[in-house]
Amino acid sequence: MPVRFSRWSRARWARAVLAGLYVVGLAAVVPRGAGGHHKDRSWSSAQAQRFWGPTRTAESQDDDADAKSEAQRITGSARHFGGVPPVGVIFYTGDDMKSHHCTASVVHSPKGNLIVTAGHCSIGDDAAFVPGYQQGADQQPYGVWPLTRTFTDPRRTDTGKGSDLDFAFATVKPDAKGRQIEQVTGANRLIRTPGFVNRVTVIGYPSADEDPADEAIRCTAMTSRLEDYNQLKMRCDGFFSGTSGSPWLVHFNEKTRTGDLVGVLGGLNGGGPDGDKSADVSYSPVNDDEIFRLYLDAINNRDPKR
């Protein structure tokens, strides 16, 4: 039976997002444990570079080597699993949280309050993020976190070169104890995509309409370049509607259940080809200067202006 590729429900996602951009060159890696909220002033690119610090150390790579065997197996097919704390789903609270429409993940930031997803998800108002989502649970393991603001590149389009900009950030309210989400779930680190060929672990949540199990899925695959676009491509079946925004992770560590984020499921046509094989091939924009410019807008809580 043909599968509609669109990784999100357009009927439910009609709200507009935001506009604008700030131009700055940024560093590559966000190390764990960096702090500083910078509540009272904006960040410069130099401050951001100091925050991110040097690239991964040999010690951290050795730690990964002890805990990556499962994540490094090329599977070619997504499988259900229990999920990980930093990855979850986006609901509309005004829709009685009947169904989720996109996947998102916590990304390391100075305030610890940031998630990343696909730009075409058009989050809008009255949305909430549920990390580590468990279908049918009386209480979600890591809570339900209302979103406060979304940041997208206004040049993003579903097709053409604008699809290279199909990513978005959103800020999240602290919980009743005053904790930021990163304190509760941990976070992946936003890094530059090192090239078009990568071994990635991709984690997402298909919609219950497409996958009645309503559970997280994961797949490890090799990426290549989507011809004529600044996007990655992978082959792995099972990434149906609802998986837009799924993080593409390298150096995924089974102990910490985090990794380095080199992309999110999205891009051309919302993240894959048209037709009945749409759930077998997925795309992701490359993390280059543009996503780091948007990241800087998000951590400074200002309109992106382009």
Residue frames as qw, qx, qy, qz and C-alpha x, y, z in Angstrom:
[[0.000, 0.890, 0.456, 0.000, 0.00, 0.00, 0.00],
 [0.387, 0.582, -0.061, 0.713, 1.47, 3.41, -0.88],
 [0.485, -0.568, -0.412, 0.522, 2.68, 5.41, 2.09],
 [0.107, 0.951, 0.108, 0.268, 2.24, 9.16, 2.25],
 [0.668, 0.188, -0.343, 0.633, 5.71, 10.46, 2.91],
 [0.110, -0.733, 0.095, -0.664, 4.89, 13.70, 4.66],
 [0.497, -0.027, -0.725, 0.476, 6.41, 13.27, 8.11],
 [0.040, 0.192, 0.488, -0.851, 3.87, 15.58, 9.73],
 [0.149, 0.623, 0.768, 0.026, 0.13, 16.29, 9.61],
 [0.146, 0.222, 0.186, 0.946, -0.46, 19.49, 7.65],
 [0.356, -0.634, -0.505, -0.465, -4.09, 19.71, 8.80],
 [0.635, -0.673, -0.327, 0.194, -2.94, 19.92, 12.39],
 [0.575, -0.370, 0.044, 0.728, 0.07, 22.12, 11.80],
 [0.332, 0.762, 0.400, 0.386, -1.35, 25.25, 10.19],
 [0.282, -0.925, -0.071, 0.244, 0.25, 27.88, 12.44],
 [0.518, 0.765, -0.215, 0.317, 3.00, 30.08, 11.10],
 [0.780, -0.307, -0.216, 0.501, 6.43, 30.05, 12.72],
 [0.249, -0.852, -0.014, 0.460, 8.89, 33.00, 12.79],
 [0.639, 0.724, 0.016, 0.259, 11.20, 35.03, 10.56],
 [0.085, -0.962, 0.254, -0.058, 14.71, 36.48, 10.49],
 [0.926, 0.071, -0.148, 0.341, 18.53, 35.75, 10.98],
 [0.297, -0.904, 0.281, 0.122, 21.72, 36.83, 12.67],
 [0.793, 0.523, -0.276, 0.148, 24.99, 36.34, 10.77],
 [0.360, -0.760, 0.531, -0.107, 27.96, 34.86, 12.63],
 [0.675, 0.334, -0.658, 0.007, 30.59, 32.17, 12.16],
 [0.717, -0.531, 0.264, -0.368, 30.49, 29.55, 14.91],
 [0.093, -0.478, 0.872, -0.046, 32.54, 26.69, 16.28],
 [0.524, 0.089, -0.760, -0.376, 31.83, 23.01, 15.77],
 [0.543, -0.178, -0.814, 0.103, 31.30, 21.14, 19.01],
 [0.478, -0.627, 0.092, -0.608, 29.20, 21.58, 22.16],
 [0.357, 0.196, -0.853, 0.328, 30.91, 19.76, 25.04],
 [0.597, -0.566, -0.560, -0.098, 28.94, 18.23, 27.89],
 [0.594, -0.497, -0.388, 0.500, 28.95, 20.05, 31.17],
 [0.247, 0.226, 0.039, 0.942, 29.48, 23.59, 29.85],
 [0.156, -0.672, -0.652, 0.314, 27.50, 26.08, 31.86],
 [0.117, -0.232, 0.013, 0.966, 26.57, 29.74, 32.17],
 [0.284, 0.635, 0.709, -0.117, 23.06, 31.01, 31.60],
 [0.202, 0.007, 0.279, 0.939, 23.88, 34.48, 30.29],
 [0.064, 0.682, 0.722, -0.097, 20.39, 35.67, 31.19],
 [0.060, -0.843, -0.208, 0.492, 21.21, 39.38, 31.09],
 [0.097, 0.719, -0.387, -0.570, 23.12, 39.81, 27.85],
 [0.857, 0.468, -0.064, -0.206, 23.40, 38.45, 24.34],
 [0.787, -0.278, 0.431, 0.343, 26.08, 36.06, 23.23],
 [0.296, 0.765, -0.418, -0.390, 28.72, 36.91, 20.67],
 [0.894, 0.322, -0.309, -0.050, 30.33, 34.37, 18.36],
 [0.303, 0.526, -0.674, 0.421, 33.53, 34.53, 20.44],
 [0.484, -0.303, 0.571, -0.589, 31.59, 33.70, 23.60],
 [0.926, 0.130, 0.032, -0.352, 29.87, 30.86, 21.80],
 [0.699, 0.466, -0.526, 0.137, 33.24, 29.46, 20.71],
 [0.006, -0.444, 0.719, -0.534, 34.51, 29.54, 24.29],
 [0.728, -0.127, 0.359, -0.570, 31.32, 27.83, 25.42],
 [0.938, 0.255, -0.142, -0.186, 31.66, 25.04, 22.89],
 [0.549, -0.628, 0.536, 0.129, 35.39, 24.66, 23.50],
 [0.024, 0.468, -0.793, -0.389, 37.71, 22.29, 21.61],
 [0.736, 0.113, -0.500, -0.442, 36.64, 19.35, 19.53],
 [0.927, -0.321, -0.064, -0.183, 36.12, 15.94, 21.09],
 [0.200, -0.711, 0.669, -0.081, 39.03, 14.65, 23.15],
 [0.463, 0.256, -0.844, -0.091, 40.67, 11.28, 22.80],
 [0.115, -0.024, 0.841, -0.528, 39.34, 10.38, 26.25],
 [0.590, 0.268, 0.301, -0.699, 35.72, 10.98, 25.26],
 [0.660, 0.377, -0.502, -0.413, 36.23, 8.96, 22.08],
 [0.240, 0.206, -0.931, 0.182, 37.63, 6.09, 24.14],
 [0.372, 0.108, 0.650, -0.653, 34.56, 6.24, 26.37],
 [0.690, 0.353, -0.089, -0.626, 32.38, 5.91, 23.28],
 [0.459, 0.364, -0.790, -0.183, 34.35, 2.90, 22.09],
 [0.030, -0.058, 0.923, -0.380, 33.29, 1.02, 25.23],
 [0.325, 0.383, 0.667, -0.550, 29.61, 1.72, 24.73],
 [0.402, 0.488, -0.200, -0.749, 28.81, 2.04, 21.04],
 [0.161, -0.116, 0.935, 0.293, 28.73, -1.53, 19.73],
 [0.315, 0.524, 0.775, -0.156, 24.95, -1.76, 19.55],
 [0.255, 0.823, 0.140, -0.488, 24.54, 1.67, 18.00],
 [0.001, 0.621, -0.575, -0.533, 27.24, 1.02, 15.40],
 [0.428, 0.123, 0.876, 0.184, 25.61, -2.01, 13.80],
 [0.285, 0.160, -0.405, -0.854, 24.21, -1.19, 10.37],
 [0.436, 0.214, 0.788, -0.378, 20.62, -2.42, 10.51],
 [0.049, -0.048, -0.682, -0.729, 18.95, -1.18, 7.34],
 [0.406, -0.523, -0.629, -0.406, 15.60, -1.43, 9.07],
 [0.241, -0.491, 0.341, -0.764, 14.21, 0.49, 12.02],
 [0.509, -0.256, -0.815, 0.104, 13.33, -1.45, 15.15],
 [0.464, -0.766, -0.157, -0.416, 11.20, -0.55, 18.14],
 [0.553, 0.015, -0.592, 0.586, 12.92, 0.05, 21.47],
 [0.357, -0.666, -0.568, 0.326, 12.29, 1.80, 24.77],
 [0.127, 0.931, 0.120, 0.320, 13.54, 5.19, 23.68],
 [0.572, 0.015, -0.302, 0.762, 16.11, 7.56, 25.19],
 [0.191, -0.683, -0.460, 0.534, 15.53, 10.52, 27.55],
 [0.089, -0.451, 0.122, 0.880, 16.60, 13.39, 25.23],
 [0.141, -0.024, -0.676, -0.723, 14.38, 12.32, 22.29],
 [0.248, 0.380, 0.759, -0.467, 10.62, 12.65, 22.32],
 [0.172, 0.529, 0.704, 0.441, 7.49, 13.86, 20.57],
 [0.071, 0.040, 0.082, -0.993, 5.65, 17.13, 20.07],
 [0.010, 0.572, 0.820, -0.014, 1.95, 17.35, 20.93],
 [0.139, -0.447, -0.128, -0.874, -0.55, 20.15, 20.64],
 [0.010, -0.143, -0.770, 0.622, -1.97, 20.64, 24.13],
 [0.443, 0.222, 0.094, -0.863, -5.06, 22.24, 22.60],
 [0.643, 0.149, -0.597, -0.456, -5.77, 18.97, 20.79],
 [0.836, -0.401, 0.181, -0.327, -6.14, 17.11, 24.12],
 [0.154, -0.583, 0.794, 0.080, -2.77, 15.52, 23.31],
 [0.898, 0.186, 0.260, -0.302, -4.55, 12.88, 21.22],
 [0.899, 0.291, 0.143, 0.294, -1.67, 12.38, 18.81],
 [0.380, -0.677, 0.281, 0.564, 1.90, 13.49, 18.26],
 [0.622, 0.766, 0.123, -0.106, 3.07, 14.92, 14.97],
 [0.507, 0.727, -0.395, 0.245, 6.84, 15.39, 14.97],
 [0.851, -0.282, -0.225, 0.382, 9.93, 14.16, 16.76],
 [0.074, 0.904, -0.236, 0.349, 12.35, 16.49, 18.57],
 [0.827, -0.150, -0.358, 0.406, 15.40, 16.17, 20.81],
 [0.383, -0.906, 0.018, 0.181, 17.11, 18.15, 23.55],
 [0.690, 0.491, -0.121, 0.517, 20.27, 19.87, 22.37],
 [0.584, -0.407, -0.281, 0.644, 22.92, 21.24, 24.70],
 [0.133, 0.777, 0.176, 0.589, 22.64, 25.01, 25.27],
 [0.176, 0.352, -0.463, 0.794, 23.76, 27.60, 27.84],
 [0.503, -0.269, 0.270, -0.776, 20.39, 27.69, 29.61],
 [0.109, -0.037, 0.989, -0.093, 19.65, 24.00, 29.07],
 [0.445, 0.425, 0.524, -0.589, 16.20, 24.77, 27.67],
 [0.383, 0.533, -0.392, -0.645, 16.48, 24.05, 23.94],
 [0.729, 0.150, 0.667, 0.022, 15.13, 21.37, 21.60],
 [0.116, 0.432, -0.555, -0.701, 15.73, 20.91, 17.87],
 [0.633, 0.359, 0.671, -0.139, 13.36, 19.55, 15.23],
 [0.403, 0.305, 0.584, 0.636, 12.49, 20.02, 11.55],
 [0.043, 0.170, 0.009, -0.984, 11.54, 23.48, 10.32],
 [0.361, -0.169, -0.590, -0.702, 8.49, 22.22, 8.44],
 [0.284, -0.361, -0.853, 0.247, 6.91, 21.00, 11.67],
 [0.155, -0.496, -0.174, -0.837, 5.61, 24.57, 12.22],
 [0.302, -0.211, -0.815, 0.446, 5.18, 24.11, 15.95],
 [0.246, -0.593, -0.310, -0.701, 3.20, 27.27, 16.70],
 [0.339, -0.446, 0.398, -0.727, 1.32, 27.90, 19.96],
 [0.809, -0.225, 0.259, -0.478, 0.01, 25.47, 22.58],
 [0.820, 0.300, -0.487, 0.016, 2.65, 22.84, 21.89],
 [0.620, -0.642, 0.425, -0.153, 4.43, 20.60, 24.37],
 [0.493, 0.492, -0.717, 0.007, 7.44, 18.31, 24.21],
 [0.879, -0.362, 0.194, -0.241, 7.31, 14.86, 25.81],
 [0.213, 0.625, -0.750, -0.003, 10.85, 13.42, 26.10],
 [0.019, -0.171, 0.975, -0.142, 11.19, 9.65, 26.27],
 [0.638, -0.008, -0.033, -0.770, 7.50, 9.32, 25.37],
 [0.070, -0.012, 0.994, -0.078, 5.81, 6.09, 26.46],
 [0.447, -0.209, -0.502, -0.711, 2.46, 5.25, 24.90],
 [0.677, -0.432, -0.534, -0.262, -0.32, 4.66, 27.42],
 [0.462, -0.035, -0.594, 0.658, 1.73, 5.63, 30.48],
 [0.290, -0.818, -0.491, 0.078, -0.21, 7.21, 33.35],
 [0.218, -0.927, 0.127, 0.279, 2.74, 9.53, 33.87],
 [0.707, 0.648, -0.200, 0.198, 5.44, 10.26, 31.32],
 [0.843, -0.227, -0.214, 0.439, 8.91, 9.31, 32.64],
 [0.456, -0.057, -0.047, 0.887, 10.46, 12.75, 32.09],
 [0.077, 0.583, 0.377, -0.715, 7.38, 14.93, 32.21],
 [0.383, 0.703, 0.506, 0.322, 5.55, 17.15, 29.73],
 [0.374, -0.404, 0.005, 0.835, 7.28, 20.42, 28.84],
 [0.351, 0.860, 0.344, -0.135, 5.38, 23.36, 27.28],
 [0.583, 0.208, 0.233, 0.750, 7.21, 25.16, 24.48],
 [0.115, -0.748, -0.255, 0.602, 7.63, 28.91, 24.70],
 [0.289, 0.808, -0.191, -0.477, 9.07, 30.03, 21.37],
 [0.855, 0.216, 0.404, 0.244, 10.11, 28.57, 18.04],
 [0.045, -0.760, 0.371, 0.532, 12.98, 29.68, 15.80],
 [0.772, 0.320, 0.499, 0.230, 13.07, 28.86, 12.08],
 [0.258, -0.256, 0.394, 0.844, 14.85, 30.27, 9.05],
 [0.473, 0.587, 0.285, -0.592, 12.32, 32.31, 7.01],
 [0.329, 0.542, -0.572, -0.520, 14.01, 31.22, 3.79],
 [0.337, -0.069, 0.938, -0.039, 13.06, 27.59, 4.35],
 [0.650, 0.245, -0.246, -0.676, 10.98, 25.94, 1.64],
 [0.879, -0.039, 0.430, -0.202, 9.68, 22.42, 1.05],
 [0.852, 0.359, 0.250, 0.289, 11.51, 22.15, -2.27],
 [0.415, 0.818, -0.116, 0.381, 14.55, 23.73, -3.91],
 [0.474, 0.347, -0.497, 0.639, 17.54, 25.14, -2.08],
 [0.388, -0.524, 0.224, -0.724, 15.35, 26.44, 0.73],
 [0.922, -0.260, -0.213, -0.191, 14.85, 22.83, 1.83],
 [0.642, 0.253, -0.498, 0.524, 18.51, 22.86, 2.94],
 [0.049, -0.355, 0.393, -0.847, 17.29, 25.07, 5.84],
 [0.691, -0.373, -0.418, -0.458, 14.66, 22.66, 7.19],
 [0.528, -0.157, -0.669, 0.498, 15.58, 22.81, 10.89],
 [0.309, -0.736, -0.111, -0.592, 14.14, 24.63, 13.89],
 [0.306, 0.032, -0.717, 0.625, 14.82, 25.24, 17.57],
 [0.456, -0.672, -0.334, -0.479, 12.31, 25.77, 20.35],
 [0.029, 0.363, -0.630, 0.686, 12.70, 26.89, 23.94],
 [0.584, -0.360, -0.721, -0.094, 11.06, 24.96, 26.76],
 [0.422, -0.732, 0.106, -0.523, 9.62, 26.18, 30.06],
 [0.094, 0.329, -0.844, 0.414, 11.28, 24.97, 33.28],
 [0.496, -0.357, -0.781, -0.128, 9.36, 22.43, 35.32],
 [0.497, -0.780, -0.252, -0.284, 7.55, 23.04, 38.61],
 [0.770, -0.498, -0.063, 0.394, 10.84, 22.56, 40.49],
 [0.012, 0.935, -0.200, -0.291, 12.56, 25.22, 38.41],
 [0.601, -0.274, 0.631, 0.408, 14.71, 22.72, 36.53],
 [0.418, 0.573, -0.396, -0.583, 15.58, 23.14, 32.86],
 [0.946, 0.184, -0.014, -0.266, 14.88, 20.16, 30.64],
 [0.601, 0.543, -0.561, 0.172, 18.55, 19.38, 30.04],
 [0.221, -0.469, 0.699, -0.492, 19.01, 18.79, 33.79],
 [0.778, -0.020, 0.437, -0.451, 16.36, 16.08, 33.60],
 [0.911, 0.369, 0.140, -0.121, 17.02, 14.36, 30.29],
 [0.573, -0.304, 0.475, 0.595, 20.58, 15.17, 29.32],
 [0.445, 0.801, 0.003, -0.402, 21.24, 16.48, 25.82],
 [0.815, 0.301, 0.264, 0.419, 22.84, 15.74, 22.50],
 [0.302, -0.607, 0.168, 0.716, 25.58, 18.03, 21.25],
 [0.570, 0.798, 0.159, -0.115, 25.10, 20.09, 18.12],
 [0.488, -0.449, 0.480, 0.574, 28.13, 19.75, 15.83],
 [0.395, 0.587, -0.390, -0.589, 28.99, 20.50, 12.24],
 [0.953, 0.216, 0.185, -0.101, 28.28, 17.64, 9.88],
 [0.482, -0.570, 0.519, 0.416, 31.80, 16.28, 9.22],
 [0.053, 0.267, -0.738, -0.618, 30.99, 15.21, 5.64],
 [0.686, 0.073, -0.238, -0.684, 28.37, 13.46, 3.57],
 [0.755, 0.021, -0.654, -0.044, 29.45, 9.95, 4.57],
 [0.241, -0.434, 0.596, -0.632, 28.70, 9.17, 8.22],
 [0.400, -0.233, -0.886, 0.023, 27.53, 6.26, 10.33],
 [0.292, -0.301, 0.171, -0.891, 24.45, 7.65, 12.07],
 [0.092, -0.340, -0.905, 0.238, 22.00, 6.39, 14.65],
 [0.263, -0.251, -0.232, -0.902, 18.57, 7.89, 13.98],
 [0.059, -0.306, -0.858, 0.409, 15.85, 7.83, 16.64],
 [0.273, -0.114, -0.209, -0.932, 12.26, 8.85, 16.01],
 [0.330, 0.256, 0.767, -0.487, 8.59, 8.34, 16.79],
 [0.102, -0.219, -0.711, -0.660, 6.26, 7.39, 13.92],
 [0.494, -0.145, 0.120, -0.849, 2.67, 8.51, 14.38],
 [0.472, 0.021, 0.820, -0.323, 0.27, 5.93, 15.78],
 [0.708, 0.519, 0.109, -0.466, -1.75, 6.14, 12.55],
 [0.561, 0.617, -0.532, -0.147, 1.25, 4.87, 10.59],
 [0.446, 0.230, -0.821, 0.272, 2.75, 2.57, 13.25],
 [0.656, -0.562, -0.297, -0.407, 0.17, 1.26, 15.78],
 [0.731, -0.183, -0.470, 0.459, 2.94, 0.23, 18.21],
 [0.139, -0.933, -0.053, -0.329, 3.36, 3.97, 18.96],
 [0.770, -0.531, 0.089, 0.343, 6.90, 3.44, 20.22],
 [0.030, -0.832, 0.429, 0.350, 10.31, 4.88, 19.53],
 [0.932, 0.313, 0.095, 0.154, 12.29, 3.41, 16.65],
 [0.255, -0.789, 0.441, 0.342, 15.98, 3.46, 15.91],
 [0.886, 0.422, 0.109, 0.158, 18.17, 2.62, 12.98],
 [0.377, -0.673, 0.405, 0.491, 21.90, 2.80, 12.29],
 [0.736, 0.585, 0.307, 0.151, 22.83, 3.49, 8.70],
 [0.484, -0.185, 0.262, 0.814, 25.50, 4.99, 6.48],
 [0.276, 0.830, 0.242, -0.421, 24.72, 8.34, 4.90],
 [0.526, 0.168, 0.440, 0.709, 25.53, 9.72, 1.49],
 [0.041, 0.290, -0.020, -0.956, 24.86, 13.01, -0.30],
 [0.458, 0.658, 0.570, -0.178, 21.47, 13.86, -1.71],
 [0.498, 0.197, 0.416, 0.735, 22.45, 14.91, -5.22],
 [0.110, 0.579, 0.290, 0.754, 22.21, 18.65, -5.93],
 [0.467, -0.798, -0.158, -0.348, 21.40, 19.50, -2.29],
 [0.122, 0.515, -0.646, 0.550, 23.34, 20.26, 0.87],
 [0.781, -0.289, 0.193, -0.519, 21.64, 17.30, 2.53],
 [0.163, -0.295, 0.940, -0.050, 22.38, 13.81, 3.78],
 [0.783, 0.045, -0.310, -0.537, 20.50, 10.71, 2.66],
 [0.227, -0.285, 0.910, -0.197, 20.10, 7.34, 4.37],
 [0.638, -0.048, -0.606, -0.473, 18.28, 4.13, 3.55],
 [0.019, -0.013, -0.890, 0.456, 16.35, 2.60, 6.44],
 [0.344, -0.431, -0.635, -0.541, 12.71, 1.56, 6.35],
 [0.415, -0.522, -0.696, 0.269, 10.15, 2.49, 8.99],
 [0.174, -0.278, -0.200, 0.923, 10.51, 6.28, 9.17],
 [0.051, 0.631, 0.706, 0.317, 6.87, 7.12, 8.53],
 [0.143, -0.734, -0.151, -0.646, 4.86, 10.26, 9.26],
 [0.660, -0.743, -0.079, -0.081, 5.74, 11.62, 12.70],
 [0.836, -0.226, 0.036, 0.500, 9.49, 11.07, 12.42],
 [0.335, 0.771, 0.012, 0.541, 10.26, 14.54, 11.04],
 [0.248, -0.845, 0.284, -0.378, 12.83, 16.14, 13.33],
 [0.957, -0.266, -0.010, 0.117, 14.39, 12.83, 14.39],
 [0.197, -0.856, 0.446, 0.173, 18.02, 13.42, 15.43],
 [0.878, 0.388, -0.230, 0.162, 20.83, 11.95, 13.30],
 [0.516, -0.796, 0.315, -0.036, 23.59, 11.11, 15.77],
 [0.711, 0.423, -0.505, 0.247, 27.22, 10.12, 15.47],
 [0.228, 0.301, -0.716, 0.588, 29.29, 8.79, 18.39],
 [0.684, -0.453, -0.150, -0.552, 26.06, 7.58, 20.00],
 [0.111, 0.334, -0.823, 0.446, 26.90, 6.28, 23.47],
 [0.594, -0.346, -0.679, -0.257, 24.73, 3.51, 24.90],
 [0.438, -0.285, -0.618, 0.588, 25.73, 4.42, 28.47],
 [0.010, -0.274, -0.210, 0.939, 24.82, 8.11, 28.34],
 [0.345, 0.595, 0.724, 0.043, 22.15, 7.57, 25.63],
 [0.166, 0.907, 0.017, -0.388, 23.36, 10.73, 23.90],
 [0.736, 0.153, 0.365, 0.549, 25.50, 11.56, 20.90],
 [0.132, -0.397, 0.200, 0.886, 26.68, 14.28, 18.56],
 [0.503, 0.650, 0.518, -0.238, 23.85, 15.64, 16.43],
 [0.285, -0.220, 0.524, 0.772, 24.83, 16.06, 12.76],
 [0.226, -0.125, -0.541, -0.800, 21.31, 16.48, 11.35],
 [0.448, 0.209, 0.627, -0.602, 17.56, 16.16, 11.81],
 [0.330, 0.310, 0.841, 0.296, 15.16, 14.27, 9.58],
 [0.271, 0.812, 0.272, -0.441, 13.80, 16.79, 7.12],
 [0.233, -0.350, 0.546, 0.725, 14.81, 18.62, 3.99],
 [0.262, 0.112, -0.584, -0.760, 13.50, 18.09, 0.48],
 [0.562, -0.261, -0.614, -0.489, 9.78, 17.19, 0.42],
 [0.665, -0.584, 0.129, -0.447, 9.76, 17.20, 4.21],
 [0.463, -0.577, 0.666, -0.100, 12.54, 14.63, 4.50],
 [0.526, -0.070, 0.831, 0.168, 12.36, 12.04, 1.73],
 [0.055, 0.040, -0.678, -0.732, 11.28, 11.13, -1.79],
 [0.657, 0.111, 0.080, -0.741, 7.71, 11.05, -2.99],
 [0.654, 0.192, -0.652, -0.331, 6.02, 7.72, -3.70],
 [0.890, -0.341, -0.166, -0.253, 5.38, 4.38, -2.05],
 [0.813, 0.025, -0.347, 0.467, 9.05, 3.97, -1.00],
 [0.002, -0.814, 0.109, -0.570, 9.09, 7.25, 0.87],
 [0.686, -0.674, 0.179, -0.209, 9.47, 5.66, 4.31],
 [0.953, -0.017, 0.042, 0.299, 12.55, 3.70, 3.17],
 [0.559, 0.290, -0.013, 0.777, 14.74, 6.72, 2.35],
 [0.280, -0.892, -0.300, 0.193, 15.17, 9.78, 4.55],
 [0.454, 0.603, -0.053, 0.654, 16.96, 13.11, 4.22],
 [0.472, -0.746, -0.250, 0.398, 18.55, 15.61, 6.59],
 [0.254, 0.936, -0.119, 0.212, 19.97, 19.09, 6.02],
 [0.708, 0.155, -0.353, 0.591, 23.71, 19.38, 6.68],
 [0.432, -0.838, -0.186, 0.275, 24.71, 21.26, 9.84],
 [0.558, 0.348, 0.039, 0.752, 26.68, 24.21, 8.49],
 [0.143, 0.066, -0.229, 0.961, 26.90, 27.92, 9.39],
 [0.375, -0.367, -0.335, -0.783, 23.16, 28.40, 8.90],
 [0.690, -0.478, -0.536, -0.088, 22.01, 26.11, 11.70],
 [0.551, -0.241, -0.400, 0.691, 24.55, 27.61, 14.10],
 [0.022, -0.218, -0.050, -0.975, 23.32, 31.11, 13.26],
 [0.574, -0.450, -0.404, -0.551, 19.81, 29.99, 14.10],
 [0.710, -0.324, -0.540, 0.315, 21.08, 28.31, 17.27],
 [0.322, -0.016, -0.267, 0.908, 22.64, 31.62, 18.35],
 [0.319, -0.348, -0.213, -0.855, 19.31, 33.39, 17.75],
 [0.704, -0.423, -0.526, -0.220, 17.55, 30.79, 19.87],
 [0.635, -0.292, -0.479, 0.530, 19.92, 31.01, 22.83],
 [0.149, -0.015, -0.124, 0.981, 19.68, 34.82, 22.67],
 [0.143, 0.599, 0.736, -0.281, 15.87, 34.64, 22.36],
 [0.131, 0.568, -0.104, -0.806, 15.68, 37.01, 19.40],
 [0.736, 0.578, 0.209, -0.284, 13.93, 37.06, 16.05],
 [0.638, -0.058, 0.528, 0.558, 16.00, 35.49, 13.28],
 [0.330, 0.847, 0.044, -0.414, 16.55, 38.21, 10.66],
 [0.693, 0.054, 0.528, 0.488, 17.85, 37.35, 7.23]]
